[in-house]
Amino acid sequence: MSDHYDAIVIGAGPAGLTASSRLAEMGLKVLTLDEQIRPGGQIYRNVDNASPTNLEKMGEEYRKGLTLTERFRKSGAIYLNNSSVWNVEPQGRVCYSRDGVSERITANYIIIATGAMERPVPIPGWTLPGVMGAGAVNGLAKEAELSPAGKVVLAGSGPLLLLEASLLLEKGIEVEAILETTPQIPTPAILSDVPKALLGTGFLFKGLKMLRDIKKTGVPHYKGIKKLRAIGNETLETVEAECGSEKISFQADMLLLHFGVIPETHIYRMLKCHMQWHEKYRYWQPVTDSWGRTNYEKIFASGDGTGVGGALAAEIKGELSALEVAHCLGIIPTYERDSLAASHRESLLKDSYPRPLIDAFFAFNPANFTFDDDTVLCRCENVTVGDIRTIISQGVTELNEVKAITRCGMGPCQGRMCGPVLGEIVAAELDARVPEAGLLTIRPPLKQIPLGELAAMDIVADGVDPANLFKNQSK
């Protein structure tokens, strides 16, 4: 296999599939690296291998993925599944691990389309067996048609929480309660987003129908809950929360948590791309131009990793990034790039109309959580919230100092699970904004790989600096 490509696309979700397809259809040599077994990402996971029954259960939105995967397979793009990218360099070099072997390849341009992830929020008892992310359960349903057993409670906020509740109820799963942190009465601030949302009512009507269907089932549905707790000895037994002055409790075998979706930014931070904090959505995202170009000429960011907008928006962003890459490679002139992009930009604008209202309605509010001292924050290194508060009280003022002293964020997930809330906690303790508390530094290898794989690689003079590869290992 060649070790140089016109473009390397990282990720095979909606953005990665459209970017790869567009570039390959123009005759370019494209390699798509994907951690999954089959293309589709999380939203269209396993879609072209799903049974007719599962396609029906997952609904029309899921079936749309078949169009993308079919186009991708016909495009001529080279697809490498089970590939974990662990280093990317601004010059266009990529290192990835597959089947126990690490390779280093190069490209004229790299499009990163690694998507988004569920926002992890530590609550008391979230490490108990039986507590899972609602998105993880959704992934298992798509991949292997698995469903939760026993009594299920769903808690958190966001349209995906309600979508998952709706899917489980349709399957006949015993849902004990839905507990939303979303306010019972929306704040007046969301009124300014209503006029624009009315220009894209399709998504809103789907949401209203979903809420009506859930209500018909009679499942208890609380809003404005606080002090959510998972309780049990060896495994989850009970879910408790407060709703106003009322204390509510439900026996449960499974608690499915979902607190919205945030961009997956580790790869951009490793590259030292310029990042910006989005105060309204409370997440970090890379700074890009309208084509997805980062502060590096060869590096493009595309899809939900550049700001959460959903599957259709990700798909369009992939097209736009591909058109600019094709233009930079001299395949299409400026006027053709702009002409092809015009309809995509119009679709992207229309798709964005309801988004500000939805995001405002389900906005993450850290004030809804107490973050108790004895709650485990870093699951990899067993660091508690109290550990963090203790060292801050001793004078520590920055996230990477916290990391160095407590090992919070140094485990296998490299801060993916603890990093977002660590920033919130440190900022709150310092009475500062999250950006003032800093952002965890990410170094290669981005994913865990055996040292033997590194040792077996050919490191050439212009390649990866071997000293950098071991920085994480020495901590």
Salt bridges, closest charged atoms under 4 A:
GLU25 OE2 - ARG71 NE 2.84
GLU35 OE2 - LYS447 NZ 2.34
ASP48 OD2 - ARG73 NH2 2.94
GLU61 OE1 - LYS64 NZ 3.53
GLU61 OE2 - LYS206 NZ 2.58
GLU70 OE2 - LYS74 NZ 3.20
GLU89 OE1 - ARG93 NH2 3.25
GLU118 OE2 - HIS258 ND1 2.62
GLU143 OE2 - ARG38 NH1 3.58
GLU143 OE1 - ARG45 NE 3.08
GLU180 OE2 - HIS221 NE2 2.64
ASP193 OD2 - LYS280 NZ 3.66
ASP213 OD2 - LYS209 NZ 2.87
GLU264 OE2 - HIS266 ND1 3.58
GLU264 OE1 - ARG416 NE 3.49
GLU279 OE2 - ARG282 NH1 3.09
GLU279 OE1 - ARG433 NH2 3.10
ASP289 OD2 - ARG293 NH1 2.92
GLU297 OE1 - ARG293 NE 3.66
GLU319 OE1 - ARG22 NE 2.86
GLU319 OE2 - ARG71 NH1 2.62
GLU319 OE1 - HIS344 NE2 3.95
GLU324 OE2 - ARG293 NH2 2.48
GLU324 OE1 - HIS327 ND1 3.57
GLU324 OE1 - ARG337 NH1 2.72
ASP338 OD1 - ARG337 NE 2.85
GLU346 OE2 - LYS350 NZ 3.57
ASP359 OD1 - ARG355 NH1 3.82
ASP372 OD2 - ARG229 NH1 3.21
ASP373 OD1 - ARG389 NH1 2.71
GLU381 OE1 - ARG407 NE 3.15
GLU424 OE2 - ARG282 NE 2.85
GLU429 OE2 - ARG389 NE 3.13
